[in-house]
Amino acid sequence: MKKEILLVNVPRTPSSNQVYMESFCEAWMAHGGDSIAPSKWQKYRLLRHLMKILALLRFSCRKKNRTYVVCSRGAHLLKSSLPYAFKGEIIPMLWDCWPATWNKLERDLRLLKCRICFVTASDVVKALSQRLPEVQFVHIPEGVDTADYQEGKPLTERSIDVYEMGQKHKYFHKKLMDGRLEDHCHFVYNPNNPENGPLRVFNNWDTFTSKVADSKIIISFPLSMRNPRMDGDVDTLTIRYWEAMLSRCVIVGHCPQELIDMIGYNPVIEADFVNPCSQIADILNHIDNYQSQVNHNRDVALHHASWSLRMNTIFHHLQISSNK
């Protein structure tokens, strides 16, 4: 009997402020993949803890002909896989698998007896393949729904000069603050630290995408530079680069090698850590010179960023027929 493969859907909601899993699920279903709604059990903390205890005790009553594709961050795989792990095989689709989470992730993959696992970071695929040779790890580069992002006005007509997106590079941010950048331009950043506040400045998805499209410069660094204690040597493409490219923003920071390898060039202006305020001021003073570059970046992102392009690889590995 052929196995039934079901994606556990992560639905988009009006309050969503990040949609990386949601857009993956939407692409899966658009290609004809079958899905189910998330279990209501997840809403109840006591049941979640009970299911986790049972899983850790290796209690299982799986159906051999059913498989669930589960979206999760690396540190949360077991929690995300319940109660589905009691009903069938689990195939993870993983984001944010930083080295600090690998021991826990390895435990969960062994516990769940996963045979194939999709991961957005190529460095993680290499590392975990050595630790768990019995699991087939497949690199699926970070993607987006390109329709989510506006091309925005020409750079000269945008109202936000600099938007420091997501978590800050502490040293670079301090240099910008010491240089009083916000006294000389419209500088938007999150005053919170990751430990005590949300990572987004804007509180819903539509506002966020409209503000990115109204920004001239986006500051973006990979986690390997922002928090090397968590990330270690993992240098991976994240959604922020696609967001900036599709919104025709000038990107200042550092480009992950994965992105360079994928598109064939570096779309990021490498940050000047010695005098970043002068670098930013020079870009803003000549912002019209960058219009053709950001136009090209958007065209390239439209050809490379879509989750739809990655579904053929995923469906091939799972032996699912696509309707695209």
MIBA-196554 format. One record per residue (C-alpha): residue in one letter; x, y, z. Coordinates in nm, 4 decimals. Layout:
N
(site "A", (X, Y, Z))
...
This chain:
324
(site "M", (0.0000, 0.0000, 0.0000))
(site "K", (0.1341, 0.3432, -0.0968))
(site "K", (0.1940, 0.5781, 0.1931))
(site "E", (-0.0285, 0.8799, 0.2382))
(site "I", (0.1907, 1.1919, 0.2806))
(site "L", (0.0236, 1.4804, 0.4595))
(site "L", (0.1652, 1.8239, 0.5373))
(site "V", (0.0663, 1.9644, 0.8766))
(site "N", (-0.0437, 2.3068, 0.7586))
(site "V", (0.0753, 2.6252, 0.9307))
(site "P", (-0.2008, 2.8700, 0.8300))
(site "R", (-0.1440, 3.2394, 0.7751))
(site "T", (-0.3414, 3.4645, 1.0114))
(site "P", (-0.4126, 3.8409, 1.0170))
(site "S", (-0.1796, 3.8774, 1.3157))
(site "S", (0.1145, 3.6966, 1.1532))
(site "N", (0.4360, 3.8980, 1.1557))
(site "Q", (0.6498, 3.6266, 0.9960))
(site "V", (0.5234, 3.3867, 0.7315))
(site "Y", (0.8205, 3.1695, 0.6353))
(site "M", (0.6497, 2.8431, 0.7350))
(site "E", (0.3109, 2.9659, 0.6165))
(site "S", (0.4367, 3.0485, 0.2669))
(site "F", (0.6087, 2.7090, 0.2456))
(site "C", (0.2789, 2.5391, 0.3274))
(site "E", (0.0914, 2.7496, 0.0730))
(site "A", (0.3400, 2.6488, -0.1987))
(site "W", (0.3068, 2.2806, -0.1015))
(site "M", (-0.0708, 2.2941, -0.1384))
(site "A", (-0.0528, 2.4990, -0.4608))
(site "H", (0.1547, 2.2155, -0.6114))
(site "G", (-0.1106, 1.9618, -0.5213))
(site "G", (0.0339, 1.8281, -0.1975))
(site "D", (-0.2160, 1.6957, 0.0554))
(site "S", (-0.2428, 1.8622, 0.3969))
(site "I", (-0.4255, 1.8567, 0.7285))
(site "A", (-0.5120, 2.1317, 0.9745))
(site "P", (-0.2914, 2.1558, 1.2846))
(site "S", (-0.4101, 1.9489, 1.5803))
(site "K", (-0.6198, 2.1250, 1.8427))
(site "W", (-0.4234, 1.9307, 2.1035))
(site "Q", (-0.1384, 2.1751, 2.0571))
(site "K", (-0.3475, 2.4431, 2.2303))
(site "Y", (-0.3468, 2.2615, 2.5631))
(site "R", (-0.0234, 2.2798, 2.7622))
(site "L", (-0.0952, 1.9809, 2.9866))
(site "L", (-0.1674, 1.7577, 2.6883))
(site "R", (0.1474, 1.8815, 2.5139))
(site "H", (0.3591, 1.7888, 2.8158))
(site "L", (0.1909, 1.4487, 2.8456))
(site "M", (0.2491, 1.3729, 2.4785))
(site "K", (0.6137, 1.4761, 2.5097))
(site "I", (0.6635, 1.2459, 2.8087))
(site "L", (0.5042, 0.9556, 2.6202))
(site "A", (0.7255, 1.0271, 2.3196))
(site "L", (1.0388, 1.0360, 2.5348))
(site "L", (0.9315, 0.6976, 2.6772))
(site "R", (0.9132, 0.5765, 2.3159))
(site "F", (0.5412, 0.5048, 2.3315))
(site "S", (0.4107, 0.4644, 1.9766))
(site "C", (0.1115, 0.3299, 1.7873))
(site "R", (0.2027, 0.4424, 1.4374))
(site "K", (0.0106, 0.3587, 1.1257))
(site "K", (0.2609, 0.2277, 0.8721))
(site "N", (0.0859, 0.3788, 0.5711))
(site "R", (0.0765, 0.7417, 0.6874))
(site "T", (0.3485, 1.0075, 0.6833))
(site "Y", (0.3402, 1.3652, 0.8128))
(site "V", (0.5570, 1.6521, 0.6882))
(site "V", (0.6103, 1.8801, 0.9876))
(site "C", (0.7458, 2.2369, 0.9742))
(site "S", (0.9608, 2.3278, 1.2707))
(site "R", (1.2582, 2.5158, 1.4047))
(site "G", (1.5401, 2.2803, 1.4930))
(site "A", (1.5051, 2.3143, 1.8695))
(site "H", (1.1302, 2.2416, 1.8617))
(site "L", (1.1091, 1.9319, 1.6428))
(site "L", (0.9670, 1.6921, 1.9007))
(site "K", (0.7033, 1.9416, 2.0162))
(site "S", (0.6065, 2.0201, 1.6559))
(site "S", (0.5782, 1.6486, 1.5726))
(site "L", (0.3159, 1.5719, 1.8377))
(site "P", (0.0604, 1.4178, 1.8248))
(site "Y", (0.1407, 1.3167, 1.4647))
(site "A", (0.4391, 1.1014, 1.5690))
(site "F", (0.1925, 0.8632, 1.7384))
(site "K", (0.0020, 0.8218, 1.4119))
(site "G", (0.2705, 0.7838, 1.1476))
(site "E", (0.6198, 0.8591, 1.0205))
(site "I", (0.7561, 1.2153, 1.0559))
(site "I", (0.9412, 1.4009, 0.7807))
(site "P", (1.0759, 1.7310, 0.9185))
(site "M", (1.1090, 2.0542, 0.7230))
(site "L", (1.3511, 2.2492, 0.9434))
(site "W", (1.4559, 2.6105, 0.9889))
(site "D", (1.6980, 2.7660, 1.2421))
(site "C", (1.9061, 2.4557, 1.3130))
(site "W", (2.1886, 2.6360, 1.4887))
(site "P", (2.4795, 2.4325, 1.6370))
(site "A", (2.3597, 2.5110, 1.9893))
(site "T", (2.0488, 2.3002, 1.9134))
(site "W", (2.2183, 2.0032, 1.7436))
(site "N", (2.2354, 1.7677, 2.0425))
(site "K", (1.8641, 1.8105, 2.1118))
(site "L", (1.7805, 1.7856, 1.7422))
(site "E", (1.9866, 1.4686, 1.7047))
(site "R", (1.7982, 1.3153, 2.0005))
(site "D", (1.4624, 1.4067, 1.8462))
(site "L", (1.5513, 1.2726, 1.5007))
(site "R", (1.6600, 0.9419, 1.6548))
(site "L", (1.3514, 0.9262, 1.8763))
(site "L", (1.1196, 0.9935, 1.5828))
(site "K", (1.3114, 0.7446, 1.3649))
(site "C", (1.3220, 0.9967, 1.0805))
(site "R", (1.4533, 0.8600, 0.7512))
(site "I", (1.4558, 1.1852, 0.5521))
(site "C", (1.4823, 1.5449, 0.6714))
(site "F", (1.4686, 1.8733, 0.4768))
(site "V", (1.6850, 2.1582, 0.6092))
(site "T", (1.7272, 2.5185, 0.4884))
(site "A", (2.1025, 2.5425, 0.5700))
(site "S", (2.3586, 2.3504, 0.3624))
(site "D", (2.6194, 2.3603, 0.6428))
(site "V", (2.3689, 2.1897, 0.8731))
(site "V", (2.3040, 1.9192, 0.6138))
(site "K", (2.6777, 1.8415, 0.6004))
(site "A", (2.7206, 1.8394, 0.9786))
(site "L", (2.4117, 1.6331, 1.0617))
(site "S", (2.4816, 1.3851, 0.7809))
(site "Q", (2.8039, 1.2970, 0.9622))
(site "R", (2.6297, 1.2654, 1.2988))
(site "L", (2.3303, 1.0691, 1.1645))
(site "P", (2.4371, 0.8792, 0.8505))
(site "E", (2.1166, 0.6713, 0.8615))
(site "V", (1.9088, 0.9863, 0.7900))
(site "Q", (1.8927, 1.1380, 0.4415))
(site "F", (1.9350, 1.5135, 0.4860))
(site "V", (1.8313, 1.7306, 0.1908))
(site "H", (1.9186, 2.0986, 0.1524))
(site "I", (1.6173, 2.3121, 0.0591))
(site "P", (1.7306, 2.6771, 0.0390))
(site "E", (1.5216, 2.9363, 0.2213))
(site "G", (1.2372, 3.0598, 0.0043))
(site "V", (0.9436, 3.3004, 0.0038))
(site "D", (0.6190, 3.3727, -0.1744))
(site "T", (0.7457, 3.6458, -0.4064))
(site "A", (0.3921, 3.7862, -0.4374))
(site "D", (0.4138, 3.8948, -0.0726))
(site "Y", (0.6633, 4.1706, -0.1533))
(site "Q", (0.6080, 4.5043, -0.3221))
(site "E", (0.8663, 4.6581, -0.5539))
(site "G", (0.8023, 4.9959, -0.3934))
(site "K", (0.8693, 5.3449, -0.5228))
(site "P", (1.2019, 5.4528, -0.6736))
(site "L", (1.4702, 5.4866, -0.4060))
(site "T", (1.4702, 5.8666, -0.4179))
(site "E", (1.0983, 5.8772, -0.3264))
(site "R", (1.1123, 5.6492, -0.0198))
(site "S", (1.0583, 5.7881, 0.3288))
(site "I", (1.2693, 5.5502, 0.5439))
(site "D", (1.6398, 5.6061, 0.4907))
(site "V", (1.7775, 5.3107, 0.6874))
(site "Y", (1.5960, 5.0086, 0.8321))
(site "E", (1.8001, 4.7754, 1.0533))
(site "M", (1.5932, 4.4628, 1.0037))
(site "G", (1.5542, 4.1888, 1.2663))
(site "Q", (1.8209, 4.1191, 1.5260))
(site "K", (2.0969, 4.3781, 1.5391))
(site "H", (2.4684, 4.3243, 1.4916))
(site "K", (2.5584, 4.4700, 1.8306))
(site "Y", (2.8960, 4.6174, 1.7369))
(site "F", (2.7757, 4.7641, 1.4067))
(site "H", (2.4625, 4.9056, 1.5702))
(site "K", (2.6713, 5.0646, 1.8460))
(site "K", (2.8909, 5.2322, 1.5851))
(site "L", (2.5793, 5.3740, 1.4169))
(site "M", (2.4446, 5.5020, 1.7480))
(site "D", (2.7825, 5.6466, 1.8532))
(site "G", (2.7946, 5.8260, 1.5180))
(site "R", (2.4423, 5.9629, 1.5836))
(site "L", (2.3083, 5.8304, 1.2562))
(site "E", (1.9477, 5.8850, 1.3648))
(site "D", (2.0160, 6.2604, 1.3998))
(site "H", (2.0926, 6.2833, 1.0280))
(site "C", (1.8414, 6.0517, 0.8636))
(site "H", (1.5227, 5.8528, 0.9207))
(site "F", (1.6701, 5.5456, 1.0916))
(site "V", (1.4333, 5.2649, 1.1945))
(site "Y", (1.5497, 4.9855, 1.4250))
(site "N", (1.4162, 4.7629, 1.6981))
(site "P", (1.5077, 4.8977, 2.0433))
(site "N", (1.4484, 4.5543, 2.1987))
(site "N", (1.7028, 4.2819, 2.2504))
(site "P", (1.6008, 3.9323, 2.1340))
(site "E", (1.5722, 3.8241, 2.4982))
(site "N", (1.3164, 4.0856, 2.6034))
(site "G", (1.1067, 4.1843, 2.3066))
(site "P", (0.9791, 4.1017, 1.9578))
(site "L", (1.2239, 4.0945, 1.6681))
(site "R", (1.0008, 4.2970, 1.4361))
(site "V", (0.9536, 4.6726, 1.4600))
(site "F", (0.6129, 4.6508, 1.2909))
(site "N", (0.3373, 4.4434, 1.4487))
(site "N", (0.1739, 4.2824, 1.1459))
(site "W", (0.2777, 4.1403, 0.8125))
(site "D", (0.1130, 4.3943, 0.5811))
(site "T", (0.2673, 4.6880, 0.7678))
(site "F", (0.6066, 4.5201, 0.7677))
(site "T", (0.6132, 4.4518, 0.3919))
(site "S", (0.4928, 4.8042, 0.3093))
(site "K", (0.7640, 4.9586, 0.5297))
(site "V", (1.0377, 4.7439, 0.3773))
(site "A", (0.9217, 4.8620, 0.0349))
(site "D", (0.9451, 5.2206, 0.1633))
(site "S", (1.3067, 5.1795, 0.2822))
(site "K", (1.6147, 5.2901, 0.0920))
(site "I", (1.8754, 5.0882, 0.2836))
(site "I", (1.8307, 4.7583, 0.4682))
(site "I", (2.1014, 4.6526, 0.7141))
(site "S", (2.1322, 4.2746, 0.7317))
(site "F", (2.3923, 4.0350, 0.8734))
(site "P", (2.3763, 3.6546, 0.9010))
(site "L", (2.3467, 3.5062, 1.2491))
(site "S", (2.7032, 3.3753, 1.2211))
(site "M", (2.8140, 3.7385, 1.2602))
(site "R", (2.5383, 3.8589, 1.4945))
(site "N", (2.5550, 3.5737, 1.7448))
(site "P", (2.8463, 3.3364, 1.6737))
(site "R", (2.8014, 3.1577, 2.0082))
(site "M", (2.4656, 3.0227, 1.8861))
(site "D", (2.5367, 2.9931, 1.5151))
(site "G", (2.8969, 2.8707, 1.5189))
(site "D", (3.0231, 2.8357, 1.1619))
(site "V", (2.6811, 2.8060, 0.9959))
(site "D", (2.6591, 3.0769, 0.7309))
(site "T", (2.3187, 3.0470, 0.5682))
(site "L", (2.0752, 3.2376, 0.3511))
(site "T", (1.7777, 3.3738, 0.5443))
(site "I", (1.4493, 3.5280, 0.4386))
(site "R", (1.5702, 3.8856, 0.5072))
(site "Y", (1.7866, 3.8911, 0.1947))
(site "W", (1.4992, 3.7885, -0.0311))
(site "E", (1.2745, 4.0456, 0.1402))
(site "A", (1.5218, 4.3258, 0.0729))
(site "M", (1.5969, 4.2201, -0.2851))
(site "L", (1.2301, 4.1806, -0.3797))
(site "S", (1.1535, 4.5215, -0.2247))
(site "R", (1.4349, 4.6868, -0.4248))
(site "C", (1.6320, 4.8014, -0.1199))
(site "V", (2.0050, 4.8650, -0.1050))
(site "I", (2.1456, 4.5990, 0.1294))
(site "V", (2.4359, 4.6833, 0.3607))
(site "G", (2.5888, 4.4134, 0.5798))
(site "H", (2.7286, 4.0764, 0.4767))
(site "C", (2.6140, 3.8247, 0.2178))
(site "P", (2.5875, 3.4519, 0.3017))
(site "Q", (2.7898, 3.2353, 0.0649))
(site "E", (2.4774, 3.0297, -0.0091))
(site "L", (2.3172, 3.3324, -0.1751))
(site "I", (2.6277, 3.4111, -0.3808))
(site "D", (2.6478, 3.0499, -0.4971))
(site "M", (2.2794, 3.0476, -0.5919))
(site "I", (2.2584, 3.3705, -0.7915))
(site "G", (2.6210, 3.4074, -0.9056))
(site "Y", (2.7084, 3.7435, -0.7488))
(site "N", (2.7054, 3.9387, -0.4212))
(site "P", (2.4007, 4.1707, -0.3974))
(site "V", (2.5152, 4.3146, -0.0621))
(site "I", (2.7373, 4.6171, -0.0003))
(site "E", (2.9828, 4.4855, 0.2575))
(site "A", (2.9605, 4.6879, 0.5783))
(site "D", (3.2353, 4.9297, 0.6777))
(site "F", (3.2946, 4.8533, 1.0462))
(site "V", (3.5452, 5.1362, 1.0848))
(site "N", (3.3230, 5.4252, 0.9786))
(site "P", (2.9741, 5.2929, 0.9016))
(site "C", (2.7985, 5.6299, 0.9364))
(site "S", (3.0113, 5.7762, 0.6582))
(site "Q", (2.9393, 5.4727, 0.4422))
(site "I", (2.5631, 5.5066, 0.4983))
(site "A", (2.5731, 5.8826, 0.4368))
(site "D", (2.7610, 5.8346, 0.1108))
(site "I", (2.5070, 5.5810, -0.0134))
(site "L", (2.2148, 5.8083, 0.0794))
(site "N", (2.3792, 6.1073, -0.0898))
(site "H", (2.4068, 5.9070, -0.4132))
(site "I", (2.1022, 5.6852, -0.3722))
(site "D", (1.9838, 5.7343, -0.7304))
(site "N", (2.3059, 5.5648, -0.8489))
(site "Y", (2.1837, 5.2396, -0.6939))
(site "Q", (1.8466, 5.2209, -0.8699))
(site "S", (1.9612, 4.9967, -1.1546))
(site "Q", (2.1322, 4.7633, -0.9066))
(site "V", (1.8227, 4.7156, -0.6919))
(site "N", (1.6082, 4.6701, -1.0042))
(site "H", (1.8414, 4.3883, -1.1092))
(site "N", (1.8362, 4.2373, -0.7608))
(site "R", (1.4576, 4.2172, -0.7694))
(site "D", (1.4578, 4.0514, -1.1128))
(site "V", (1.7082, 3.7943, -0.9897))
(site "A", (1.5114, 3.7276, -0.6712))
(site "L", (1.1930, 3.6737, -0.8726))
(site "H", (1.3746, 3.3939, -1.0561))
(site "H", (1.5375, 3.2310, -0.7524))
(site "A", (1.3445, 3.3043, -0.4320))
(site "S", (1.0096, 3.1302, -0.4744))
(site "W", (0.9163, 2.8265, -0.2670))
(site "S", (0.7438, 2.7053, -0.5805))
(site "L", (1.0838, 2.6338, -0.7378))
(site "R", (1.1836, 2.4166, -0.4399))
(site "M", (0.8673, 2.2052, -0.4417))
(site "N", (0.9843, 2.0028, -0.7424))
(site "T", (1.2908, 1.8909, -0.5438))
(site "I", (1.0847, 1.8058, -0.2364))
(site "F", (0.8157, 1.6200, -0.4307))
(site "H", (1.0845, 1.4250, -0.6204))
(site "H", (1.2413, 1.3033, -0.2949))
(site "L", (0.9002, 1.2098, -0.1553))
(site "Q", (0.7855, 1.0553, -0.4847))
(site "I", (0.4806, 1.2809, -0.5011))
(site "S", (0.3349, 1.3954, -0.8302))
(site "S", (0.3138, 1.7731, -0.8694))
(site "N", (0.0298, 1.9451, -1.0528))
(site "K", (0.2662, 2.2222, -1.1711))
